[in-house]
């Protein structure tokens, strides 16, 4: 099997995680190889060179990669505000891309990326890694099997201390995962969003927010996101008519309370980043070979999450509940 060559754009904290996984997958399977690492910061590239060695193509600019015929795909882990410009350049050139969450900062830009991917027959994936979290997958299965009855409400606690941030805010940074997990576990998007948020150390950027999503049939989802809470939590609680489920997304431990008592559902923890990268590679191969495939974290999912992020911030600024309208667009076509 000829390895797919993947470039990573952005070598910060998350980008280095991606680089490690690509290198390890390449060593263990030979399915992919690291094409290059791009970052506009010489200091960041120097840190990568110290960690990963000098035998990698390090670049300060991605422009020459856009037309590189040896490039199979691009994993974009650059700052959020750069996602649209970088992704759109590669999609117009017919390149497959995986963009870390959020897909973009504006809904209209997200749907433009979906359109470009469809037009150019490219794979467009989004970094919603908890779609590859075995704990979340078992939670979805437990709900589908009726272990807690009809779901009444969902509570997310997505917290962890972070130093004051001047270039980003907590809703866009942390809320994408709860929104996506809620959709994946319950197969539903909210119809209304209300949000309260505040910055304490940085008045211009929210550091804590409480978001409520109202779904059909009365289902409620409450999301707490915080950079002030000293405890790092990635927790999901779902309360239903016949019990409740609790999942720690970090340890991937899942517990279900039923009338017979509390018990743990066995979960074999997954490497979410590696699973996501391998899935991206599978999508590229199947798309190239005109084989039917299912992209489990495609651009439409990412675009709809961006819609919810925008609705949350609009609700906070306007101090009112915002109706959510999720445009329906065609899925990326599968070549037959």
C-alpha angles and dihedrals in degrees: 000000000000107000119242113240113227126190120205117213112198122034101198125118095304096034090058090053089054092048091052092052095047091051092048094047089049092051095046102039110013088222096120140014134199108258098185146322120236128193132149090221116085089197091056092049090048089054090051092049090052091051103036103027137247097280094087128092103249117189137182093205134040099202096102091051093063092077098030106128092200092062114101099180146345128229108204115206098154125125113302095248091060097052098093098047094047097041094047092051092054095042092053087054091052097253125147114237142190113198122197115236131311096046089211137334095249129054093221090055092050093054090047089058090050089051093048092049091052093045093050096036093238132148111251115189131172127214099249091141096178089074081074095045109112091208091058090046091053090047089055090049093049092052093047090051090054096242092148097028120228110358111242103179142347128219123198126190110190105169143142136146117265131172116253111293121212100179102046143027134226100249096059091039102048110014098071093077097051091047092050095044091051090053093045095047097042103023092230140113122210120255095204134028131198124180142180120191141163143182116219105175094027110035094192096054124052114239099179132028139173115208128187122196120196115207135185119287092026099292111155128199121196119193126191116191121179143167090186101062109098092213118079108224134173099176136155125192121183119189118199142174093269105030143318141264129216125195130184101204093198098054091027089225114153127195128184126197111207130166087269091057141266121317137167119243109221113247127181102214115238131213095241098192094048092046091051093050093048090049090051089052091049090052091051092051095046092046091049092048093046089243120150111254142166119230103211094196105031133164095266091061090049092048093051091050089053088053089056092047091053091047090051094053092043089053091050094049095043095038093227142097113274123212111229120224114185110196115228114229131170117270119247103281120247113227112233 
